[in-house]
Each structure stands twice: as structure tokens, then as C-alpha cells.
């Protein structure tokens, strides 16, 4: 397949990296059909190989996308770059839905979250073993992925809920994406905000789990976003992609062994770790790809803090779960099962 790239669209180093990544993945940008089967090529950007993202390769591998006339291409792209690419028309969806909401709140960017895969936040506050209560964190240093990261603002809420001033009593330091675990284990930090995969390593090294933030705040995680333009111009494709995603969502809830096998291929983790992840967080996955109004409001309240504005953003400005809810009703009506 000839790879077509309009280089004039890629002005920054980050964007150029996306173009290179697309070539490496064999993706033909701006393609409307793929091969003799006349499947529409749809580019799906995801930020990492985390467990909730396995839904999208599963949807392709199980043939759910093909049933909807879609040839889905999963590519790994940083959140901000994926949003730039979506607005440019070269990526159709991004798994960085929270970053899309930040863009909506900050610049009224025409984007919508259309699927929420998890109704709980998959982040943990893990501490040194000698820290045995939230109040022990007073005056301590917490490693984060950014002082203005969404998970950091959530952690502030949690600590305040447990008797501290989450804004003043601890120091949050940005150690870079993926470096929180090393910072904690290296001894220079007293706690860290960790992903599910990092959490296991920390616990196995003797660290203490202080909070599962999914049990402390009512927010969503693993959100899928697209553009208002695509919703308006190609609702049929959006419907098909979301329907295939919901089929994969049902599949992973029902078929543990099949999902673990898919995760081994997708994430290159051990079977033991894949099994631990599945058992721990499968219950956080939504059943219909949507979250309720309260969760949406809570999400947007966090986003408001991230962008440092007092302006309230209406749920409808950031979310459109109509495709997910319609797809769920359709699948229920025909009694669809994996």
C-alpha cells in the first residue's frame, strides 16, 4: 500500500513524529476505502498500551469493526498530537478523551467524548511503607505526571477528603510521564500517583497502597473522543465504530482468557500480570460505554481546575453519548452476545 502523507500539515516535531508513526504502522492518511472489500479506513490514536485500550485492537481482531464496514488502524500517539491530527482530519478518534476535554474548555475546540470505557479512575496513590495514614503525607513529596495533570487535581480532592489541605499540605512534583514509579522506588519521593501496571511493581517492592482513586472520586476514565465535524458529516461511521467498540467491551467482560491473550499480544506483559490487571479492574468497565450526568459534571469540574477558569462547561459541550446509548439499545434488542 502506498502511504500518502500531506507534509504541509505537520509543522511541529511532535506532529512530524505522528506522521512517521503512521507510516511505520502502514496507515494511509485521508484514505476513504481500504482494498477490494471497500472497508473505510479509520485511524484510532491511543496514548499507551494500558489495559482499557485493549478494547480497540480486540474490536478489530474479533471482526467487529469489519462487520461495521470499518478497517480500524490503532496507532500510538501522544495525547496533544492526536488532537492536532484529529482536527487536521488524519486521525478520526483519540483515546485521550480527557485531553480533548481540556482543549474544549481552554479553546472551545469542536470535540466530543463519545465513549467512556471506565466509570472509575484507574490511578493509585502509593507510598513508602512507613507512611501508614493519609495524615502522614503532610509535608511530603508526591511524584506526578504534572502539577496540572488531571490525576493530580483528583489526588488533591482525595487528600482534602481525608483531612489534609490537598493544595498546601503536600508538594507535587512533575517527574515526567512514566517516571513516577522510579521516583518512588529511588527514595527521593514519599508517594507517587501510579497507573495500574506501575502499582503492581510498587506493591511487590514493599510499597503501601494508600488510595485507589477510583473508589474516592466519581469520575470517568478511558474516554474516546472525536470531532464535531466528523459527527456531523459521517454519523454512520461514528455509529459503526462505537457499536464495534461496545461489542468489544462486552467481549472483554465475558471472555477472561481471550482478553488476557489479547492483552499479552497488545501490551507485552506477563500472563501473571495480565491476569492480575484483569481481575482487579474488569469491574470498572462500563456496560454501555457511557457515564451518568453527575460523573460528566465531576469530570468537567476537574477540567475547569486544570485550565484555571471559573467558567462552568455544560455537559453537552464536552460529551455526546447518544451513539453509545443507541448502540447499546440496538445490541440489546437483537440479543447480541460475544
C-alpha positions in Angstrom: 0.0 0.0 0.0 1.3 3.4 -0.9 1.5 5.7 2.2 0.2 9.2 1.5 1.3 12.0 3.8 0.5 15.7 3.3 3.7 17.0 4.9 2.4 20.6 4.9 0.1 19.7 7.8 2.9 18.7 10.1 4.6 21.8 11.3 6.0 20.7 14.7 8.4 18.0 15.8 5.5 16.3 17.7 3.3 16.3 14.6 6.2 15.0 12.4 6.6 12.1 14.9 3.0 11.2 14.3 3.5 11.2 10.5 6.4 8.9 10.9 4.4 6.7 13.3 1.6 6.4 10.8 4.0 5.3 8.1 5.5 2.7 10.4 2.0 1.4 11.1 1.2 1.1 7.4 -1.5 3.7 7.7 -2.6 5.6 4.6 -3.8 9.1 5.7 -7.0 10.5 4.4 -8.0 7.2 2.9 -11.7 6.5 2.5 -11.6 2.9 1.4 -9.2 0.1 2.0 -8.7 -2.6 -0.5 -11.1 -4.7 -2.5 -13.5 -5.1 0.4 -14.3 -1.4 0.4 -13.8 -1.0 4.1 -13.4 2.5 5.4 -10.0 3.1 6.9 -10.4 4.6 10.4 -7.4 5.8 12.3 -7.6 5.4 16.1 -4.9 7.1 18.2 -4.2 5.8 21.7 -1.7 7.2 24.2 -0.4 4.0 25.7 -0.8 0.2 25.9 -2.8 0.3 29.1 -5.4 -2.3 29.7 -8.5 -0.2 28.9 -7.1 0.5 25.4 -7.0 -3.2 24.5 -10.7 -2.8 23.6 -9.8 -1.3 20.2 -7.4 -4.0 18.9 -9.9 -6.5 20.2 -12.7 -4.9 18.2 -10.6 -5.2 15.1 -9.2 -8.7 15.7 -12.6 -10.2 16.5 -14.1 -8.8 13.3 -16.4 -6.3 15.0 -15.1 -3.4 13.0 -15.3 -5.3 9.8 -18.9 -6.0 10.5 -19.5 -2.3 10.5 -17.6 -1.7 7.2 -14.5 -0.4 9.0 -10.8 -1.2 8.8 -9.6 0.2 12.1 -5.9 1.2 12.4 -4.6 1.6 16.0 -1.6 3.9 16.3 0.3 5.1 19.4 0.4 8.9 19.6 0.8 11.4 22.4 -2.5 13.0 23.5 -1.9 16.6 22.3 -0.5 15.4 19.0 -3.5 13.1 18.5 -5.9 16.0 18.9 -3.9 18.1 16.4 -4.2 15.2 14.0 -7.9 14.8 14.6 -8.5 18.4 13.8 -6.4 18.0 10.7 -8.5 15.1 9.5 -5.8 12.5 9.6 -7.0 10.7 12.8 -10.6 10.0 13.4 -10.7 9.1 17.1 -8.4 9.5 20.1 -8.3 7.5 23.3 -7.1 10.7 25.1 -10.6 11.9 25.8 -9.6 13.9 28.9 -7.1 15.9 26.9 -9.8 16.6 24.3 -12.0 18.0 27.1 -9.1 20.2 28.2 -9.0 21.6 24.6 -12.7 22.2 24.7 -12.5 24.1 28.0 -9.4 26.0 27.1 -10.2 27.0 23.5 -13.7 25.9 22.7 -12.2 23.3 20.4 -15.0 21.4 18.5 -14.6 17.9 20.0 -16.8 15.5 21.9 -16.2 12.5 24.1 -18.4 9.7 22.7 -17.4 6.7 24.7 -16.3 6.1 28.3 -14.8 2.7 28.9 -14.4 3.0 32.6 -16.6 4.6 35.3 -13.7 4.7 37.8 -10.4 6.4 37.7 -7.6 3.9 37.2 -5.0 5.7 39.3 -3.5 4.9 42.7 -1.7 6.9 45.4 1.1 4.6 46.6 3.5 5.5 49.4 6.6 4.4 51.2 5.8 1.6 53.7 6.4 3.8 56.8 3.6 6.1 55.7 0.5 4.4 57.2 -2.2 7.1 57.1 -3.2 10.0 54.8 -2.2 12.5 57.5 1.4 11.1 57.4 1.7 12.6 53.9 1.7 16.2 55.4 4.9 17.9 54.3 5.8 15.1 51.9 6.7 14.9 48.2 4.4 13.2 45.7 5.7 12.2 42.2 3.2 13.0 39.5 3.0 13.3 35.7 2.4 17.0 36.0 1.4 19.5 38.6 -1.5 20.4 36.4 -2.3 16.8 35.4 -5.9 15.6 35.8 -4.8 12.9 38.3 -3.0 15.5 40.4 -6.2 17.5 40.8 -8.0 14.4 41.7 -5.4 13.5 44.3 -5.8 16.9 45.9 -9.5 16.2 46.3 -8.9 12.9 47.8 -6.3 14.2 50.3 -8.7 17.0 51.3 -11.4 14.5 51.8 -9.1 12.6 54.3 -8.2 15.6 56.4 -5.4 17.4 54.7 -5.3 20.5 52.6 -4.7 18.9 49.3 -3.4 22.1 47.8 -0.9 23.1 50.6 0.0 20.2 52.8 1.9 18.2 50.2 4.3 19.0 47.4 3.5 17.7 43.9 6.5 17.4 41.5 6.4 16.5 37.8 8.8 13.7 37.2 7.8 13.1 33.6 5.4 10.6 32.0 6.1 7.0 33.2 8.8 8.0 35.7 6.6 8.1 38.9 7.4 4.6 39.9 11.2 5.1 39.6 11.0 8.3 41.6 9.2 6.5 44.4 11.5 3.5 44.4 14.5 5.7 44.2 13.8 7.1 47.6 13.5 10.8 46.7 9.8 10.8 47.0 7.4 9.7 49.7 4.5 8.8 47.4 3.5 8.6 43.8 0.4 8.6 41.6 0.7 5.4 39.7 -1.1 3.5 36.9 -2.4 0.0 37.4 0.7 -1.6 35.8 3.1 0.6 37.9 1.1 -0.2 41.0 1.9 -3.9 40.9 5.6 -3.3 40.7 5.5 -0.9 43.6 3.5 -3.3 45.8 5.8 -6.2 45.0 8.7 -3.9 46.1 7.1 -3.4 49.5 5.4 0.0 48.9 2.0 0.7 50.5 -1.3 1.4 48.6 -2.9 4.4 50.2 -5.8 5.1 47.8 -7.4 3.6 44.8 -8.7 6.9 43.4 -11.5 5.1 41.6 -13.1 4.4 45.0 -12.5 8.0 46.2 -13.9 10.2 43.3 -16.8 9.8 40.9 -15.1 10.4 37.6 -14.7 8.5 34.3 -11.5 7.1 32.7 -10.5 5.7 29.3 -12.6 8.1 27.2 -12.8 8.2 23.4 -13.2 11.5 21.6 -13.8 12.6 18.0 -14.6 15.9 16.2 -17.9 17.7 15.9 -17.2 17.9 12.2 -17.0 14.1 11.9 -20.1 13.6 14.0 -22.0 16.0 11.6 -20.5 14.7 8.3 -20.2 11.0 8.9 -22.6 9.9 11.7 -22.9 6.4 10.1 -19.2 5.7 10.6 -19.3 7.1 14.2 -22.2 4.8 14.9 -20.4 1.8 13.4 -17.2 2.4 15.3 -18.9 2.9 18.6 -21.1 -0.2 18.1 -18.0 -2.3 17.4 -16.3 -0.8 20.5 -19.3 -1.8 22.6 -19.2 -5.3 21.2 -15.5 -5.5 22.3 -16.5 -4.1 25.7 -19.0 -6.9 26.1 -16.4 -9.4 24.9 -13.8 -8.4 27.5 -16.3 -8.6 30.3 -17.3 -12.1 29.3 -14.2 -13.8 28.0 -11.4 -13.5 30.5 -8.9 -15.9 28.8 -9.5 -14.4 25.4 -8.9 -10.9 26.8 -5.8 -11.9 28.6 -4.4 -13.4 25.4 -5.2 -10.2 23.6 -3.5 -8.2 26.3 -0.4 -10.3 26.1 -0.1 -9.5 22.5 -1.0 -5.9 22.9 1.0 -4.9 26.0 3.8 -7.4 26.1 3.2 -8.1 29.8 3.5 -11.4 31.5 0.4 -13.7 31.8 0.6 -13.3 35.6 0.4 -9.5 35.4 -2.3 -9.5 32.7 -4.4 -11.8 34.9 -3.9 -9.5 38.0 -4.9 -6.5 36.0 -8.0 -8.2 34.6 -9.2 -9.5 37.9 -8.6 -6.1 39.6 -10.2 -3.7 37.2 -12.6 -5.6 34.9 -15.4 -4.3 37.2 -14.6 -0.7 36.4 -15.6 -1.1 32.7 -18.9 0.4 31.8 -21.7 -1.7 30.4 -23.0 0.7 27.8 -20.0 2.9 27.0 -21.4 5.9 28.9 -21.3 7.6 32.3 -24.1 9.5 34.1 -24.6 13.2 34.2 -23.0 13.6 37.7 -19.8 11.9 36.5 -19.7 14.1 33.5 -20.1 17.2 35.7 -17.3 16.0 38.0 -15.0 15.4 35.0 -15.7 18.9 33.7 -15.1 20.4 37.2 -11.6 18.8 37.2 -11.0 20.1 33.7 -12.0 23.5 34.9 -9.3 23.4 37.6 -6.8 22.2 35.1 -7.3 25.2 32.8 -7.8 27.5 35.7 -11.1 29.0 34.8 -14.3 29.8 36.8 -16.5 29.2 33.7 -18.8 26.2 34.0 -18.8 24.0 31.0 -22.2 22.3 30.2 -22.1 18.5 29.8 -23.4 18.7 26.3 -20.4 20.9 25.3 -18.0 18.1 26.1 -20.0 14.8 25.7 -22.2 13.1 23.2 -23.1 9.6 24.4 -26.0 9.3 22.1 -24.1 6.9 19.8 -23.1 4.7 22.7 -26.6 4.6 24.2 -28.2 3.9 20.8 -25.7 1.1 20.1 -26.3 -0.5 23.5 -30.1 -0.4 22.8 -29.6 -2.0 19.3 -27.4 -4.8 20.7 -29.8 -5.5 23.5 -32.8 -5.5 21.1 -31.2 -8.3 19.0 -29.8 -10.1 22.0 -26.2 -9.7 20.8 -23.6 -11.6 22.8 -19.9 -12.3 22.0 
